[in-house]
Amino acid sequence: MRLKKDIKAFSLMATSLKTFKPEEEFKGKRVAVVGAADSVFKERKGDFIDDHDVVVRINKSPHTWTAEQSPFIGSKFTILFHSFFENENSGGGKIDWEIFREKGILKVINPNPTSAGLLAHFNYYKRHNSAEKTYLLKRKNYNFFKKNLKGFTPTVGYAALSSVLQAECKEVYITGFTFFKTPYASGYRPKLEKMDANREHIKNQGLHNPDLELESFRHDFAQTRCENVLLDKELVKVMEGETG
């Protein structure tokens, strides 16, 4: 029985998994990237976010979004970057195609094309037995931001940011990212909303390094070929070292 499930999962993965190429997807477009930090609720930018050609969101966002939040974070969903882990500890959130279609999500991207990322994708097909088309980030794009992280695994949020900044976008707006210098937004990951709990979680996982990601993001920001990059006020403070 297990062998049959493995064979079916391999078959589904071979026919349904595609490569995501940010430089083609985002070129010439106005792209908003919306994260899960509490800073996303500091400014009423919902209409501005929804006015973008593409709105990129992260992990659990389709499940935690509410209409009451839309004045701040908008209601448009286009691209979802997801870890393809669905357990509570990972923070990825359930991959629910009914909800994704309802939200208007066109593509779901696994940003980790390493063996670990492929295994996560394979296990997704085993769990779901689904022929829904999914995407894996192009290895070249992953290597671009991985090189500055000294062996740490990029968070899904940072992978999304760097992928967008590598493309020749017309405009990028970034909100809800503080590289863990501020808490998660209320309701996103309730067990980790307190800063101490979140820092302990990151330390125990041993997978990510937010400080290195911030330094790498500064590099991406300085080197981007996008025409115009706008940051929310809290991220500007983080970039200038005024938070945390």
C-alpha positions as CSV (number, residue, x, y, z in Angstrom):
1,M,0.0,0.0,0.0
2,R,2.8,2.4,0.9
3,L,4.6,1.7,-2.3
4,K,1.5,2.4,-4.3
5,K,1.1,5.7,-2.6
6,D,4.7,6.6,-3.3
7,I,4.3,5.7,-7.0
8,K,1.1,7.7,-7.3
9,A,2.8,10.7,-5.6
10,F,5.8,10.5,-7.9
11,S,3.4,10.4,-10.9
12,L,1.4,13.4,-9.8
13,M,4.6,15.3,-9.0
14,A,6.0,14.5,-12.4
15,T,3.0,15.8,-14.3
16,S,1.8,18.7,-12.0
17,L,4.9,20.3,-10.6
18,K,6.2,23.3,-12.7
19,T,9.1,25.7,-12.4
20,F,8.4,29.2,-11.2
21,K,10.5,31.9,-12.9
22,P,10.2,35.3,-11.1
23,E,12.0,37.2,-13.8
24,E,9.2,36.2,-16.3
25,E,6.3,36.4,-13.8
26,F,7.0,39.8,-12.4
27,K,8.8,41.7,-15.2
28,G,7.3,45.1,-16.0
29,K,4.5,44.7,-13.4
30,R,3.5,46.5,-10.2
31,V,3.9,44.0,-7.4
32,A,2.9,44.2,-3.8
33,V,4.4,41.8,-1.3
34,V,2.4,41.4,2.0
35,G,3.9,39.7,5.0
36,A,2.7,38.8,8.5
37,A,4.4,41.2,10.8
38,D,2.3,43.5,12.9
39,S,3.5,46.5,10.9
40,V,1.0,45.5,8.2
41,F,-1.7,47.1,10.3
42,K,0.1,50.4,10.9
43,E,-1.1,52.0,7.6
44,R,-4.3,51.9,5.7
45,K,-2.9,50.7,2.4
46,G,-5.6,48.2,1.4
47,D,-6.7,49.9,-1.8
48,F,-3.2,50.7,-2.7
49,I,-2.2,47.1,-2.4
50,D,-5.2,45.9,-4.4
51,D,-4.3,48.3,-7.2
52,H,-1.1,46.4,-8.0
53,D,-1.0,44.0,-10.9
54,V,0.2,41.2,-8.7
55,V,-0.2,40.7,-4.9
56,V,2.2,38.2,-3.3
57,R,1.2,36.7,0.1
58,I,2.8,34.2,2.4
59,N,1.9,30.8,3.9
60,K,-1.2,31.0,6.2
61,S,-2.5,34.3,4.8
62,P,-5.5,32.9,2.9
63,H,-6.7,31.3,6.2
64,T,-6.1,34.3,8.5
65,W,-7.4,37.1,6.2
66,T,-10.7,38.7,7.3
67,A,-12.8,41.4,5.6
68,E,-12.2,43.7,8.6
69,Q,-8.5,43.7,7.7
70,S,-8.9,44.7,4.1
71,P,-8.6,48.5,4.7
72,F,-5.0,47.7,5.9
73,I,-3.9,44.7,3.8
74,G,-6.3,44.6,0.9
75,S,-8.2,41.6,-0.4
76,K,-6.4,40.7,-3.6
77,F,-4.5,37.4,-3.7
78,T,-2.5,36.5,-6.8
79,I,0.6,34.5,-5.8
80,L,1.1,32.5,-2.6
81,F,4.6,31.5,-1.5
82,H,4.2,28.4,0.8
83,S,6.6,26.1,2.6
84,F,4.5,23.0,1.6
85,F,4.6,22.0,5.2
86,E,1.1,21.9,6.7
87,N,1.9,21.1,10.3
88,E,1.2,23.7,13.0
89,N,4.9,24.0,14.0
90,S,6.0,25.0,10.5
91,G,3.5,27.9,10.1
92,G,2.8,27.0,6.5
93,G,-0.9,26.5,6.9
94,K,-3.2,24.0,5.2
95,I,-3.1,23.8,1.4
96,D,-6.8,24.1,0.6
97,W,-7.5,24.6,-3.1
98,E,-11.1,25.5,-2.5
99,I,-10.1,28.5,-0.3
100,F,-7.2,29.3,-2.7
101,R,-9.6,29.5,-5.7
102,E,-12.1,31.6,-3.7
103,K,-9.3,34.1,-2.8
104,G,-8.2,34.2,-6.5
105,I,-4.8,32.7,-6.0
106,L,-3.3,31.7,-9.4
107,K,-0.1,30.0,-8.4
108,V,1.3,28.4,-5.2
109,I,5.1,28.5,-5.0
110,N,7.5,26.3,-3.0
111,P,10.6,28.6,-2.7
112,N,12.9,25.7,-1.7
113,P,14.2,23.7,-4.7
114,T,16.7,21.7,-2.6
115,S,16.3,18.0,-1.8
116,A,14.5,19.0,1.5
117,G,12.1,21.2,-0.5
118,L,11.4,18.5,-3.0
119,L,10.7,16.0,-0.2
120,A,8.2,18.5,1.3
121,H,6.5,18.7,-2.1
122,F,6.5,14.9,-2.6
123,N,4.9,14.5,0.8
124,Y,2.3,17.1,-0.1
125,Y,1.3,14.9,-3.1
126,K,1.2,11.8,-0.9
127,R,-1.2,13.6,1.6
128,H,-3.5,15.2,-1.0
129,N,-3.4,12.8,-4.0
130,S,-4.1,16.0,-6.0
131,A,-3.3,16.9,-9.7
132,E,-3.5,20.6,-8.9
133,K,-0.6,22.4,-10.6
134,T,2.0,23.6,-8.2
135,Y,5.3,25.4,-8.6
136,L,8.9,25.1,-7.4
137,L,11.2,28.2,-7.5
138,K,13.9,28.1,-10.1
139,R,17.2,27.0,-8.6
140,K,19.1,30.0,-9.9
141,N,16.8,32.4,-8.0
142,Y,17.1,30.3,-4.8
143,N,21.0,30.3,-5.1
144,F,21.0,34.0,-5.5
145,F,19.6,34.7,-2.0
146,K,20.9,31.5,-0.3
147,K,24.6,32.5,-0.8
148,N,24.5,35.2,1.9
149,L,22.8,33.1,4.6
150,K,25.8,31.0,5.6
151,G,24.0,27.7,5.5
152,F,20.7,28.8,7.0
153,T,17.5,28.1,5.2
154,P,15.7,31.1,3.9
155,T,12.3,31.8,5.4
156,V,9.4,31.7,3.0
157,G,8.9,35.5,3.4
158,Y,12.4,36.4,2.6
159,A,12.4,34.0,-0.4
160,A,9.3,35.9,-1.7
161,L,10.9,39.3,-1.2
162,S,14.2,38.3,-2.9
163,S,12.4,36.6,-5.8
164,V,10.4,39.8,-6.5
165,L,13.5,42.1,-6.2
166,Q,15.4,39.9,-8.7
167,A,12.8,40.7,-11.4
168,E,12.6,43.9,-13.4
169,C,9.4,45.0,-11.8
170,K,7.9,48.4,-12.7
171,E,7.1,49.0,-9.0
172,V,7.3,47.0,-5.8
173,Y,5.5,47.8,-2.5
174,I,6.6,45.8,0.6
175,T,4.6,45.7,3.9
176,G,4.4,43.4,6.8
177,F,8.1,42.5,7.0
178,T,10.3,43.4,9.9
179,F,12.7,40.5,10.0
180,F,11.3,39.5,13.4
181,K,12.2,42.8,15.0
182,T,8.5,43.2,15.8
183,P,5.8,40.5,16.5
184,Y,3.6,38.7,14.1
185,A,0.3,40.4,13.4
186,S,-2.5,39.4,15.8
187,G,-4.2,36.1,14.8
188,Y,-1.5,34.9,12.4
189,R,0.5,32.6,14.7
190,P,-1.1,33.1,18.1
191,K,1.4,31.0,20.0
192,L,4.3,33.1,18.7
193,E,2.9,36.6,18.9
194,K,5.1,37.5,21.9
195,M,8.6,38.3,20.8
196,D,10.3,36.1,23.4
197,A,8.3,33.1,22.3
198,N,9.1,33.8,18.7
199,R,12.8,34.2,19.3
200,E,12.9,30.9,21.3
201,H,11.0,29.1,18.4
202,I,13.5,30.3,15.8
203,K,16.4,29.3,18.1
204,N,15.0,25.9,18.7
205,Q,14.3,25.3,15.0
206,G,17.9,26.3,14.1
207,L,16.8,26.7,10.4
208,H,16.6,30.5,9.9
209,N,18.7,33.5,10.7
210,P,16.6,36.7,10.5
211,D,19.6,39.0,11.1
212,L,21.4,37.5,8.1
213,E,18.2,37.8,6.1
214,L,18.0,41.5,6.9
215,E,21.5,42.1,5.7
216,S,20.9,40.1,2.6
217,F,17.7,42.0,2.0
218,R,19.6,45.3,2.2
219,H,21.9,43.9,-0.5
220,D,18.9,42.9,-2.6
221,F,17.3,46.3,-2.2
222,A,20.5,48.1,-3.2
223,Q,21.0,45.9,-6.2
224,T,17.5,45.5,-7.5
225,R,16.7,46.1,-11.1
226,C,13.1,47.1,-10.3
227,E,12.3,50.7,-11.3
228,N,10.8,51.7,-7.9
229,V,10.7,50.0,-4.5
230,L,8.4,51.3,-1.8
231,L,8.7,50.1,1.8
232,D,6.2,50.6,4.7
233,K,7.2,52.9,7.4
234,E,8.2,50.2,9.9
235,L,10.4,48.4,7.4
236,V,12.2,51.7,6.7
237,K,12.9,51.9,10.4
238,V,14.2,48.4,10.4
239,M,16.4,49.1,7.4
240,E,17.8,52.1,9.3
241,G,18.4,50.1,12.5
242,E,15.8,52.0,14.5
243,T,13.7,48.9,15.6
244,G,14.6,45.8,17.6
